[in-house]
């Protein structure tokens, strides 16, 4: 399954290439929920769309982003002070005698300090990096759909919760960020043929077993080792990835926009890497009728992104 992807977060790209409108009210609502304290994962590259707000709605979003970032900085800096004190205390103890507790405290504090400093630098950083547009299950991304005959961009969570399913399905079925093509008329029948969309993807990532990648069986006593591979189309090109999406609502719950990438049998180079599924890129010009589109399956170059 496509557990992660690098997506196009810039609204300008969708507007220029597809003439799409932005559902700005959906974005205001999303950022409002985060400002209220909901733990929503919104990529930095999506925030960047509002760096130069053009109207009142965009200015409201920009203000919420600034408020959130400042609160995050304050929280991390408080934790930074705490971990620095913890590290200093541990190192003072270790100067006189080696104890398991002090050694463990030193290790944990050092690790947390490294993460905190990196996180603070990321919040303050203005320039975007490729990882700022990478999504994982639970992360929000822009998805283009057809609404009242018009292409519209909406912010959606990458893990689909079909309307009518209870909220606990997110935990019971954590793999619903992908929709298998052979199950579109099964589990996904309520959305297939009705709620189709497109996400622009530059690269995607898969978990594979090292022994499968190397084309061999596990050795005696050998533990299975996971490897993360990055796939990019060759020649380099954007992939218009076929998606199913849902506008979920339930009594006493906030509405949820969410999506899943449709997956199919992989092309040869992905199968050779030890993975049995692949997202479905739509051929340019076919996005008007997603239900009847065929997989483009461009050649992909793969590498270990480590």
N, C-alpha and C positions, 0 to 999 in steps of 0.2 A: 504494500500500500504506500501511497505517497504521504509519508509522515511529515514532510516539511517541503516548502517551496519558497523560491524568491519571486515575489510578485511585483507588478507595476503598481505603485501607490499614487503616482501623480495623476490628479484629476485631469490636468491639461491634456495628457496623452489620450484619455478616453474621449474627451470633448473634441479634440482635433481629428482623431482617426475615425470616430464613429458618430460624431454629432450628438453625443449623449448629453442629457441634462444631469445635474447633481441633485439628489434628494437631500437638500441642505437641512431640512427639518429632522430627518433621520440622524444626521450627523450631530445636530444640536442635542438631540435626545440622548445619543450615545455618550457624548462628552459630559452631558449633565449628570448621567448616572455615575460616571467615574468620579465627577466632582463631589457627588454625594457620598462617596466612600465605597462604591462597588469595586471589587477587584477585577477590572477589565483590562485585558492585554491589548493595547493599541500600539502599533509600531511607530517608532520615531519618524519614519518616512511618511506615514499618514498625517502626523502632526504638522509636518513641514508644509502641507497644502495651505495652512492657515497662517504662515509666517508673515504674509503681506495681505491682511484681510481687506476685502473689497466692499463689504456691506455690513449691516448691523449684525446679521446672523454669524458671519465669519468673524467679526470682532468679538462676539460673545464666546465663540469657540476658542479663539486665540487667548482670551482672558482666562478661560477655564484651564487651558493647557499651561499657561504661566502659573496659575494658582497651584495646579497639581505638581508641576515641576518644583516649585519652591517648597511645597510641603514635603515632597520626596527628599529634596536636598537637606532640609532640616532634620528629617527622621534619620537619614543616613549619617549625617554629621554627628548627631547625638550618639548613634551606635559606634561611630568611629572613635569618639572620645572614650566610650566604655571599653572597647576592645584594646585601645592603646594602653589604658590603665591595667587591663587584665594581662597584657603582654609584659608590661614593666614589672608587675607584681611577680609574675612567673619567673622572669629572668633574675630578679633579686633573690628569689628562693633558690634557683638553680646555681647561683654563685656560691652558696654555702653548702648545699647538698642536693643530690639528684633524687627527685621523687617522681613517681609515676603521675601523680596529680598535676604537679607543676609542668612536667614535660608535655602532658596532654593539653593543658591549658595554653602552653606556648604554641603548640601545633595548631590548635583551633583558632586562637587569636590571630596568628600569622595568616592563616587561610582566609579568615573573615576580613581582615584588614585589606588584603589584596583584592578581594571581591568588592568591598565598599569603595575603595579608591577608584577602581575601574568603573563602577556604577556612577559615582559622582562625576567622573570625567565624561562619561557618556551623556549625562543629563546636561552638562554645561557645553558640550561640543555642538557647534553650529553646522559643520560640514557633515554631509551624509555619507555613510559607508554602506557597502552591499548588505551587511548583516541587518541594517536598519529596516530593510524591506523583506526580511525573511520571516515567514509565518510558520507556526506550529499549531497543532490542535489546540483550540481555545483562543487563538489570536484572531483579531479582526482584520479584514481586508476589504477593498472595494470590489464589488461584483456588479457586472452590467446585466440588467434584465430588461424585458419589454413590459411596459406598463401603459395601458391605454394607447397602444400603438406607438409609443415613444421609447427610445432607449434611455434608461435611467441608471445612474450609479448609486448603489446603496452600500452602507457599511454592514458587513455580515461576519459573524463568528465562524471560523473554520472548524466546525463540528456541528452537523445538522441535527436539529431536533424537529422531526416532522410534526405538523399540527395534529392534535388529537392524542399525541403520545405524552405521558406524564414527564415532569421535569427530571425525575430520577433516571430516565433513560440515558442521560448524559453519563451517569456512573455505570449503569448496567450494560450499556453498549458504547464503550469509549472509542470504538473504531468507526463511528458514524461520520468521520470526516471524509471518508471515501465511500462511494456507492458502486458496488460491483455491477458491471453491465449485465451479467447473467442473473441478477436479482432485482433488476429495475421494475419488473412486473410482479415482484414478490413484496419484500419489505418496503420498497420505494414506490409502490404502485400509486399511492396518493399524490405523489409529486411528478412522477414520470409522465411526460406528455402534457403537463400543465405548467410546472414551475421550473423552467430551464434558464440558465444564465451562463455568462462567460467571465473568466478571470484571466488577465494577461500574466503569464508566467515566463520568467527568464531562465530558470533552472529549477530542478527538483532533486530531492534527496531521499535516499532509501537506506533502510537497515538491511544488511545481508550478513550471512555467516561467512567467516573467513575461509573455512574449508570449501564452502560452495563456490565462493569467488575464485578459489584456486582450482576448482574442478576435481576435488578429491573427497574421500570419506574421512570422517573423524578418526584420528589415530587412537590406539588403545590408551585409555586413561586421559586422553586429551579433552579439555573442557571447551565447549563451544564459545567462540569469540565473535563479538559483534563488530562489524565495520560499517561506517557511514560513507556512502558513495554519493558524489554529486554528478548529476547528468545535465549536460547542456546540449541543445540541438546543434548539429553541424550540417550545413554552415550556420553560424550564429544567427538566431532569429527569435522573435517573440513567439510564444505558443499561446493560442487562444484556447484555453482549457474548458471543456464542457463541464458544467456543474448542475446540480439540483439544489433548490433553495426552498426555504420555508419561512413564512411569517407566523410565528407561534404566539399564541396568547392563551392565558389560563386565569382562572378566577384568583384574585389576590396576588398575581404575579405580574412582573413587568413583561411587556412584549419582547420577543426575541427574533431578530433576523439572523439566519444561519444558513450555511451551505456545505455541500459535500462535493468533492471532485469525482467525476465518473471515471472508473478504471476498467481496463480490459486486459486481454492477453498481451504480454509485452513483445516488442520487436526483438530480433535476434540478439542484439548487443546487450540489451537489458537482461534477457533470459540467461545469457552467457555469464553475466555477473552474479547470478544466483538469486534473481528476484522474479516472482511469478505474476506480478501485476504492473500496470503502467497507466498513468493518466492519459486521457484522450484529447489530443490537440485537434481543434476543428479547422478544416481547410478554409482559407480566406474566402469570403463570399458566401459561406455556408451558415453563418451565424443567424440567419433569419429563421431557420427551421432546425433547431438543435436536435429535436427528437429523431430526425431522419438523417443526421449527419453521420459520416463515416470517419473512422480514425485516420488522421494524417500520418501518425507515427514517423516523424522525421528521424534520421540517424542522430544518435547522441554520443557525445564524447563523455567518458566517465573518468572520475578521479577520486582519490581519497582526499577530502578537503582538509584533513589534518595537516 
